[in-house]
Amino acid sequence: QVQLVESGGGLVQAGDSLTLSCAASGRTFRSYAMGWFRQAPGKEREFVAGISWGGGATDYADSVKGRFTIYRNNAKNTMSLQMNSLQAEDTAVYYCVAGVGMGRYDYWGQGTQVTVSS
């Protein structure tokens, strides 16, 4: 079992940067792939970024490639999402996820709100 707690959301202006963090509990953290999803008002939840258990492989949605960077620190049981050049379209609730493999996410955090004003 893995419990995930997100932090770092907030209100920023277009063009600003923001870093989201996810703290995970459980001794098996380093064996899980992790990622971020987001859900904007009135829209379906969508994949944002993923990272393998060792951090050697990453994947991004086309809409965030070149602007967002996902990374993790297995020694500290944390995973983060650095978001640059934020746009109004990035406004959403962001969820931290974990699972046995990239694309296979079984655990979800409660979410953190990111609002980008234009």
DSSP file with accessible surface (Angstrom, degrees, kcal/mol):
  #  RESIDUE AA STRUCTURE BP1 BP2  ACC     N-H-->O    O-->H-N    N-H-->O    O-->H-N    TCO  KAPPA ALPHA  PHI   PSI    X-CA   Y-CA   Z-CA
    1    1 A Q              0   0  163      0, 0.0     2,-0.4     0, 0.0    27,-0.2   0.000 360.0 360.0 360.0 137.6    0.0    0.0    0.0
    2    2 A V        -     0   0    5     96,-0.1     2,-0.4    24,-0.1    24,-0.1  -0.990 360.0-158.4-127.3 132.3    1.2    3.5   -0.9
    3    3 A Q  E     -A   25   0A 131     22,-0.5    22,-2.2    -2,-0.4     2,-0.4  -0.946  12.0-160.8-110.5 136.4   -0.2    6.7    0.4
    4    4 A L  E     -A   24   0A  12     -2,-0.4   106,-0.5   104,-0.3     2,-0.5  -0.947   9.5-173.6-123.5 133.9    0.5    9.9   -1.7
    5    5 A V  E     -A   23   0A  97     18,-2.2    18,-2.7    -2,-0.4     2,-0.2  -0.978  11.8-154.7-130.5 119.2    0.3   13.5   -0.6
    6    6 A E  E     +A   22   0A  18     -2,-0.5     2,-0.3    16,-0.2    16,-0.2  -0.572  17.5 167.9 -90.0 154.8    0.7   16.4   -3.0
    7    7 A S  E     +A   21   0A  64     14,-2.2    14,-2.8    -2,-0.2   105,-0.1  -0.961  41.9  65.7-153.8 165.3    1.8   19.9   -2.2
    8    8 A G        +     0   0   37     -2,-0.3    11,-0.2     1,-0.3    14,-0.1   0.361  60.5 136.3 104.0  -4.5    2.9   23.0   -4.0
    9    9 A G        +     0   0   29     12,-0.1     2,-0.3    85,-0.1    -1,-0.3  -0.189  22.1 123.7 -69.3 168.7   -0.2   24.0   -5.9
   10   10 A G  E     -d  114   0B  30    103,-0.8   105,-2.7   102,-0.1     2,-0.5  -0.988  59.0 -57.0 168.2-169.5   -1.3   27.6   -6.0
   11   11 A L  E     +d  115   0B 129     -2,-0.3     2,-0.3   103,-0.2   105,-0.2  -0.902  54.8 160.9-105.0 123.6   -2.3   30.6   -8.1
   12   12 A V  E     -d  116   0B  20    103,-2.7   105,-2.9    -2,-0.5     2,-0.2  -0.865  35.6-107.8-134.6 169.4    0.3   31.9  -10.5
   13   13 A Q  E >   -d  117   0B 129     -2,-0.3     3,-2.3   103,-0.2    73,-0.2  -0.649  48.9 -81.4 -97.2 157.6    0.4   34.1  -13.6
   14   14 A A  T 3  S+     0   0   52    103,-2.5    73,-0.2     1,-0.3    -1,-0.1  -0.304 118.9  28.0 -56.3 135.3    0.9   32.9  -17.2
   15   15 A G  T 3  S+     0   0   51     71,-3.2    70,-0.6     1,-0.3    -1,-0.3   0.184  96.3 118.9  94.9 -14.5    4.6   32.5  -17.8
   16   16 A D    <   -     0   0   69     -3,-2.3    70,-2.4    70,-0.2    -1,-0.3  -0.212  58.1-125.1 -77.3 172.8    5.4   31.7  -14.2
   17   17 A S        +     0   0   63     67,-0.2     2,-0.3    68,-0.2    67,-0.2  -0.852  24.3 179.2-117.9 156.7    6.9   28.5  -12.9
   18   18 A L  E     - B   0  83A  31     65,-2.5    65,-3.1    -2,-0.3     2,-0.5  -0.981  16.5-146.2-154.9 144.1    5.7   26.2  -10.1
   19   19 A T  E     - B   0  82A  47     -2,-0.3     2,-0.4    63,-0.2    63,-0.2  -0.974  10.6-160.2-118.6 123.7    6.9   23.0   -8.6
   20   20 A L  E     - B   0  81A   0     61,-2.5    61,-2.6    -2,-0.5     2,-0.3  -0.793   9.8-160.7 -95.5 143.9    4.6   20.3   -7.3
   21   21 A S  E     -AB   7  80A  40    -14,-2.8   -14,-2.2    -2,-0.4     2,-0.4  -0.923   8.5-159.8-125.1 152.8    5.8   17.7   -4.9
   22   22 A a  E     -AB   6  79A   0     57,-2.6    57,-1.9    -2,-0.3     2,-0.5  -0.985   5.6-159.4-133.3 120.3    4.4   14.3   -3.9
   23   23 A A  E     -AB   5  78A  51    -18,-2.7   -18,-2.2    -2,-0.4     2,-0.4  -0.877  13.4-161.2-100.1 129.4    5.4   12.6   -0.7
   24   24 A A  E     -A    4   0A  10     53,-2.6     2,-0.3    -2,-0.5   -20,-0.2  -0.887   6.2-150.8-114.9 141.3    4.9    8.9   -0.6
   25   25 A S  E     +A    3   0A  49    -22,-2.2   -22,-0.5    -2,-0.4     3,-0.1  -0.713  52.2  71.1-101.2 158.6    4.7    6.6    2.4
   26   26 A G  S >  S-     0   0   32     -2,-0.3     3,-1.3   -24,-0.1    -2,-0.1   0.135  75.3-109.7 109.9 137.2    5.7    3.0    2.4
   27   27 A R  T 3  S+     0   0  245      1,-0.3     3,-0.4     2,-0.1    -1,-0.1   0.665 112.6  62.9 -72.6 -15.7    9.0    1.2    2.2
   28   28 A T  T >   +     0   0   68    -27,-0.2     3,-2.0     1,-0.2     4,-0.4   0.229  66.2 115.4 -95.3  16.8    8.4    0.0   -1.3
   29   29 A F  G X  S+     0   0    2     -3,-1.3     3,-2.0     1,-0.3    -1,-0.2   0.893  70.6  57.2 -51.1 -45.2    8.3    3.5   -2.8
   30   30 A R  G 3  S+     0   0  138     -3,-0.4    -1,-0.3     1,-0.3    -2,-0.1   0.625  99.2  60.6 -69.7  -8.4   11.3    2.9   -4.9
   31   31 A S  G <  S+     0   0   64     -3,-2.0     2,-0.4     2,-0.1    -1,-0.3   0.518  92.2  85.8 -93.0  -3.4    9.7   -0.1   -6.6
   32   32 A Y  S <  S-     0   0   30     -3,-2.0    68,-0.2    -4,-0.4     2,-0.2  -0.789  72.1-133.6-103.7 138.3    6.8    2.0   -8.0
   33   33 A A  E     -E   99   0B   3     66,-2.3    66,-2.4    -2,-0.4     2,-0.3  -0.539  33.0-161.8 -71.8 153.0    6.6    4.0  -11.2
   34   34 A M  E     +EF  98  51B   0     17,-2.5    17,-3.1    64,-0.2     2,-0.3  -0.895  16.9 155.1-137.4 166.1    5.0    7.3  -10.5
   35   35 A G  E     -EF  97  50B   0     62,-2.1    62,-2.4    -2,-0.3     2,-0.4  -0.963  32.2-103.5-169.2-174.9    3.4   10.1  -12.4
   36   36 A W  E     -EF  96  49B   0     13,-2.9    12,-2.8    -2,-0.3    13,-1.7  -0.996  23.2-179.6-131.9 136.8    1.0   13.1  -12.6
   37   37 A F  E     -EF  95  47B  38     58,-2.3    58,-3.1    -2,-0.4     2,-0.3  -0.837  10.8-159.1-120.6 165.8   -2.5   13.4  -14.0
   38   38 A R  E     -EF  94  46B  10      8,-2.5     8,-3.2    -2,-0.3     2,-0.4  -0.988   9.2-158.8-145.5 155.2   -4.6   16.5  -14.1
   39   39 A Q  E     -E   93   0B  65     54,-2.1    54,-2.4    -2,-0.3     6,-0.2  -0.955   9.2-160.8-137.6 117.7   -8.3   17.4  -14.4
   40   40 A A    >   -     0   0   20      4,-0.4     3,-2.4    -2,-0.4    52,-0.1  -0.586  44.4 -76.3 -90.3 157.8   -9.5   20.7  -15.5
   41   41 A P  T 3  S+     0   0  113      0, 0.0    -1,-0.1     0, 0.0     3,-0.1  -0.274 118.0   4.7 -55.9 128.6  -13.1   21.9  -14.9
   42   42 A G  T 3  S+     0   0   93      1,-0.2     2,-0.3    -3,-0.1    -2,-0.0   0.525 114.2 100.8  76.3   5.5  -15.5   20.2  -17.2
   43   43 A K  S <  S-     0   0  142     -3,-2.4    -1,-0.2     1,-0.0     2,-0.1  -0.815  75.6-101.1-121.5 163.3  -12.8   18.0  -18.7
   44   44 A E        -     0   0  171     -2,-0.3    -4,-0.4     1,-0.1     2,-0.1  -0.422  47.7 -91.7 -77.3 156.4  -11.7   14.4  -18.3
   45   45 A R        -     0   0  103     -6,-0.2     2,-0.3    -2,-0.1    -6,-0.2  -0.427  50.9-165.2 -66.0 138.9   -8.7   13.5  -16.3
   46   46 A E  E     -F   38   0B  85     -8,-3.2    -8,-2.5    -2,-0.1     2,-0.1  -0.955  22.7-105.6-133.7 150.1   -5.6   13.4  -18.4
   47   47 A F  E     +F   37   0B  53     -2,-0.3   -10,-0.2   -10,-0.2     3,-0.1  -0.451  33.8 171.8 -68.6 140.3   -2.1   12.1  -18.2
   48   48 A V  E     -     0   0B   1    -12,-2.8    13,-2.6     1,-0.4     2,-0.3   0.737  58.2 -21.2-113.9 -55.0    0.7   14.7  -17.7
   49   49 A A  E     -FG  36  60B   0    -13,-1.7   -13,-2.9    11,-0.2    -1,-0.4  -0.990  50.7-162.8-159.0 153.6    4.0   12.9  -16.9
   50   50 A G  E     -FG  35  59B   0      9,-2.6     9,-2.1    -2,-0.3     2,-0.3  -0.969   1.0-165.4-141.0 156.3    5.4    9.6  -15.7
   51   51 A I  E     -FG  34  58B   4    -17,-3.1   -17,-2.5    -2,-0.3     7,-0.2  -0.999  23.6-118.0-143.4 140.1    8.7    8.3  -14.4
   52   52 A S    >   -     0   0   21      5,-2.6     3,-1.0    -2,-0.3   -20,-0.1  -0.193  38.5 -97.0 -72.2 171.2   10.0    4.8  -13.9
   53   53 A W  T 3  S+     0   0  160      1,-0.3   -21,-0.2   -22,-0.2    -1,-0.1   0.848 125.7  38.6 -61.3 -34.7   10.9    3.4  -10.5
   54   54 A G  T 3  S-     0   0   47    -23,-0.1    -1,-0.3    20,-0.0    20,-0.1   0.527 110.3-118.2 -93.1  -6.6   14.6    4.2  -11.0
   55   55 A G  S <  S+     0   0   29     -3,-1.0    -2,-0.1     2,-0.2    17,-0.1   0.437  83.3 115.5  86.7   0.1   14.0    7.5  -12.7
   56   56 A G  S    S+     0   0   79      1,-0.1     2,-0.4    -5,-0.1    -3,-0.0   0.689  70.8  48.4 -79.2 -17.4   15.7    6.4  -15.9
   57   57 A A        +     0   0   46      2,-0.0    -5,-2.6     0, 0.0     2,-0.3  -0.977  64.0 176.1-126.2 136.9   12.7    6.6  -18.1
   58   58 A T  E     -G   51   0B  68     -2,-0.4     2,-0.3    -7,-0.2    -7,-0.2  -0.935   8.8-165.4-134.2 160.0   10.2    9.5  -18.3
   59   59 A D  E     -G   50   0B  82     -9,-2.1    -9,-2.6    -2,-0.3     2,-0.3  -0.993   6.6-169.3-146.3 144.2    7.1   10.2  -20.4
   60   60 A Y  E     -G   49   0B  40     -2,-0.3   -11,-0.2   -11,-0.2     2,-0.1  -0.977  28.0-110.6-136.2 148.7    5.2   13.4  -21.1
   61   61 A A    >>  -     0   0   18    -13,-2.6     3,-1.8    -2,-0.3     4,-1.1  -0.484  36.9-117.5 -67.6 147.4    2.0   14.5  -22.6
   62   62 A D  T 34 S+     0   0  133      1,-0.3     3,-0.4     2,-0.2    -1,-0.1   0.842 112.0  63.8 -57.3 -33.2    2.6   16.4  -25.8
   63   63 A S  T 34 S+     0   0   61      1,-0.2    -1,-0.3     3,-0.0   -15,-0.1   0.672 112.6  32.4 -69.1 -16.6    1.0   19.5  -24.3
   64   64 A V  T X> S+     0   0    0     -3,-1.8     3,-2.3   -16,-0.2     4,-2.3   0.468  83.1 127.4-118.9  -4.5    3.7   19.8  -21.6
   65   65 A K  T 3< S+     0   0  115     -4,-1.1     4,-0.1    -3,-0.4   -16,-0.0  -0.290  81.4  15.7 -57.6 134.1    6.8   18.5  -23.4
   66   66 A G  T 34 S+     0   0   88      2,-0.4    -1,-0.3     1,-0.1     3,-0.1   0.259 125.9  59.6  85.8 -12.5    9.6   21.0  -23.1
   67   67 A R  T <4 S+     0   0   30     -3,-2.3    17,-2.0     1,-0.2     2,-0.3   0.699  98.1  52.6-113.7 -34.9    7.9   22.9  -20.3
   68   68 A F  E  <  -C   83   0A   3     -4,-2.3    -2,-0.4    15,-0.2     2,-0.4  -0.828  59.3-167.1-108.2 147.0    7.4   20.3  -17.5
   69   69 A T  E     -C   82   0A  70     13,-2.4    13,-3.1    -2,-0.3     2,-0.4  -0.993   5.2-158.4-134.2 127.2   10.1   18.0  -15.9
   70   70 A I  E     +C   81   0A   6     -2,-0.4     2,-0.3    11,-0.2    11,-0.2  -0.835  22.3 157.6-103.6 140.5    9.3   15.1  -13.7
   71   71 A Y  E     -C   80   0A 108      9,-2.0     9,-3.2    -2,-0.4     2,-0.3  -0.977  19.7-152.7-154.8 165.6   11.9   13.7  -11.3
   72   72 A R  E     -C   79   0A  31     -2,-0.3     2,-0.4     7,-0.3     7,-0.3  -0.963  13.5-150.2-143.7 158.9   12.1   11.7   -8.1
   73   73 A N  E >>> -C   78   0A  64      5,-3.0     5,-1.9    -2,-0.3     3,-0.9  -0.901  11.0-174.3-130.3  97.8   14.3   11.1   -5.0
   74   74 A N  T 345S+     0   0   31     -2,-0.4     3,-0.4     1,-0.3   -44,-0.2   0.791  83.3  61.5 -67.8 -25.8   13.9    7.6   -3.8
   75   75 A A  T 345S+     0   0   86      1,-0.2    -1,-0.3    -3,-0.1   -45,-0.0   0.813 115.0  33.9 -68.1 -28.0   16.0    8.3   -0.8
   76   76 A K  T <45S-     0   0  154     -3,-0.9    -1,-0.2     2,-0.2    -2,-0.2   0.351 106.7-122.9-107.6   4.0   13.5   10.8    0.4
   77   77 A N  T  <5 +     0   0   45     -4,-0.6   -53,-2.6    -3,-0.4     2,-0.3   0.897  69.0 128.2  55.5  43.2   10.4    9.1   -1.0
   78   78 A T  E   < -BC  23  73A  43     -5,-1.9    -5,-3.0   -55,-0.2     2,-0.3  -0.929  40.3-170.8-130.1 155.4    9.5   12.1   -3.0
   79   79 A M  E     -BC  22  72A   0    -57,-1.9   -57,-2.6    -2,-0.3     2,-0.3  -0.988  14.1-167.4-141.4 143.0    8.6   12.9   -6.6
   80   80 A S  E     -BC  21  71A  11     -9,-3.2    -9,-2.0    -2,-0.3     2,-0.4  -0.899  18.7-148.5-135.4 160.9    8.2   16.3   -8.1
   81   81 A L  E     -BC  20  70A   0    -61,-2.6   -61,-2.5    -2,-0.3     2,-0.6  -0.951  12.6-157.3-131.4 110.2    7.0   18.1  -11.2
   82   82 A Q  E     -BC  19  69A  48    -13,-3.1   -13,-2.4    -2,-0.4     2,-0.6  -0.792  13.8-166.1 -87.0 122.2    8.7   21.2  -12.3
   83   83 A M  E     +BC  18  68A   0    -65,-3.1   -65,-2.5    -2,-0.6     2,-0.3  -0.944   8.8 178.5-117.7 117.7    6.4   23.3  -14.4
   84   84 A N        +     0   0   56    -17,-2.0   -67,-0.2    -2,-0.6   -68,-0.1  -0.761  60.6  20.1-113.0 162.0    7.7   26.2  -16.5
   85   85 A S  S    S-     0   0   68    -70,-0.6    -1,-0.2    -2,-0.3   -68,-0.2   0.903  83.7-158.4  49.2  49.6    6.1   28.7  -18.8
   86   86 A L        -     0   0    2    -70,-2.4   -71,-3.2    -3,-0.2     2,-0.3  -0.270   7.7-160.7 -63.9 144.3    2.7   27.9  -17.3
   87   87 A Q    >   -     0   0   80    -73,-0.2     3,-2.3    -3,-0.1     4,-0.2  -0.834  34.0-107.6-122.3 161.2   -0.4   28.7  -19.4
   88   88 A A  G >  S+     0   0   32     -2,-0.3     3,-1.9     1,-0.3    28,-0.3   0.846 118.4  64.8 -56.7 -32.1   -4.0   29.2  -18.6
   89   89 A E  G 3  S+     0   0  130      1,-0.3    -1,-0.3   -49,-0.0   -49,-0.0   0.620  89.8  67.0 -68.6 -12.5   -4.7   25.8  -20.1
   90   90 A D  G <  S+     0   0    1     -3,-2.3    -1,-0.3     2,-0.0     2,-0.2   0.524  70.7 120.6 -84.0  -5.3   -2.6   24.2  -17.4
   91   91 A T    <   +     0   0   32     -3,-1.9     2,-0.3    -4,-0.2    24,-0.2  -0.435  42.4 106.1 -61.9 123.7   -5.2   25.2  -14.8
   92   92 A A  E    S- H   0 114B   1     22,-2.2    22,-2.8    -2,-0.2     2,-0.6  -0.968  76.0 -80.6-178.0 170.3   -6.4   22.0  -13.2
   93   93 A V  E     -EH  39 113B  36    -54,-2.4   -54,-2.1    -2,-0.3     2,-0.5  -0.867  48.2-146.7 -88.9 127.7   -6.3   19.8  -10.1
   94   94 A Y  E     -EH  38 112B   0     18,-3.2    18,-2.0    -2,-0.6     2,-0.4  -0.856  11.4-160.7-103.5 131.7   -3.0   17.8  -10.3
   95   95 A Y  E     -E   37   0B  35    -58,-3.1   -58,-2.3    -2,-0.5     2,-0.4  -0.921  11.5-140.9-116.2 134.1   -2.9   14.3   -8.9
   96   96 A a  E     -E   36   0B   0     -2,-0.4    13,-2.4   -60,-0.2     2,-0.3  -0.724  27.5-173.0 -85.7 138.3    0.1   12.2   -7.9
   97   97 A V  E     -EI  35 108B   0    -62,-2.4   -62,-2.1    -2,-0.4     2,-0.3  -0.934  12.1-171.2-133.9 156.4   -0.1    8.6   -8.9
   98   98 A A  E     +EI  34 107B   1      9,-1.9     9,-2.7    -2,-0.3     8,-1.7  -0.990  15.6 147.9-145.1 150.8    1.9    5.4   -8.3
   99   99 A G  E     -EI  33 105B   0    -66,-2.4   -66,-2.3    -2,-0.3     6,-0.2  -0.975  58.2 -81.1-168.7-178.8    1.8    1.9   -9.7
  100  100 A V  E    S+     0   0B  79      4,-0.6     2,-0.3    -2,-0.3     5,-0.1   0.646 108.0   1.5 -73.7 -15.7    3.7   -1.2  -10.7
  101  101 A G  E >  S- I   0 104B  17      3,-0.9     3,-2.5   -68,-0.1     2,-0.2  -0.984  93.7 -71.5-162.2 163.4    4.7    0.2  -14.0
  102  102 A M  T 3  S+     0   0   69     -2,-0.3   -50,-0.1     1,-0.3   -67,-0.1  -0.418 123.8  17.6 -61.5 130.0    4.5    3.3  -16.1
  103  103 A G  T 3  S+     0   0   63     -2,-0.2     2,-0.4   -69,-0.1    -1,-0.3   0.386 107.9  91.1  86.6  -1.9    1.0    3.6  -17.4
  104  104 A R  E <   +I  101   0B 163     -3,-2.5    -3,-0.9    -5,-0.0    -4,-0.6  -0.682  54.8 168.0-125.1  75.2   -0.2    1.2  -14.7
  105  105 A Y  E     +I   99   0B  28     -2,-0.4    -6,-0.3    -6,-0.2   -71,-0.1  -0.813  14.8 163.7-102.1 123.5   -1.2    3.4  -11.8
  106  106 A D  E     +     0   0B 103     -8,-1.7     2,-0.4    -2,-0.6    -7,-0.2   0.611  59.9  63.5-108.4 -20.4   -3.1    2.0   -8.9
  107  107 A Y  E     -I   98   0B  50     -9,-2.7    -9,-1.9  -104,-0.0     2,-0.4  -0.920  59.6-172.9-117.5 139.0   -2.6    4.6   -6.2
  108  108 A W  E     -I   97   0B  97     -2,-0.4  -104,-0.3   -11,-0.2   -11,-0.2  -0.964  15.1-138.2-131.0 143.9   -3.8    8.2   -6.3
  109  109 A G        -     0   0    7    -13,-2.4  -104,-0.2    -2,-0.4     3,-0.1  -0.251  35.5-101.8 -84.5-177.7   -3.3   11.3   -4.1
  110  110 A Q        -     0   0  173   -106,-0.5  -105,-0.1     1,-0.2   -15,-0.1   0.677  63.6-118.1 -82.0 -19.2   -6.0   13.7   -3.2
  111  111 A G        -     0   0   23    -15,-0.1     2,-0.4   -18,-0.0   -16,-0.2   0.028  15.3-124.6 100.1 152.6   -4.9   16.3   -5.6
  112  112 A T  E     - H   0  94B  24    -18,-2.0   -18,-3.2  -105,-0.1     2,-0.4  -0.999  25.2-119.8-137.2 137.5   -3.6   19.9   -5.5
  113  113 A Q  E     - H   0  93B  86     -2,-0.4  -103,-0.8   -20,-0.2     2,-0.5  -0.603  23.4-172.7 -83.3 131.9   -5.1   22.9   -7.3
  114  114 A V  E     -dH  10  92B   0    -22,-2.8   -22,-2.2    -2,-0.4     2,-0.5  -0.993   5.0-175.9-120.3 123.3   -3.0   24.8   -9.9
  115  115 A T  E     -d   11   0B  50   -105,-2.7  -103,-2.7    -2,-0.5     2,-0.6  -0.985   6.1-167.4-123.2 124.6   -4.6   28.0  -11.2
  116  116 A V  E     -d   12   0B   6     -2,-0.5     2,-0.4   -28,-0.3  -103,-0.2  -0.950   9.7-153.6-114.0 117.7   -2.8   30.0  -13.9
  117  117 A S  E      d   13   0B  47   -105,-2.9  -103,-2.5    -2,-0.6   -29,-0.0  -0.717 360.0 360.0 -92.0 140.3   -4.2   33.5  -14.6
  118  118 A S              0   0  140     -2,-0.4   -31,-0.0  -105,-0.2    -1,-0.0  -0.451 360.0 360.0 -98.4 360.0   -3.8   35.0  -18.0
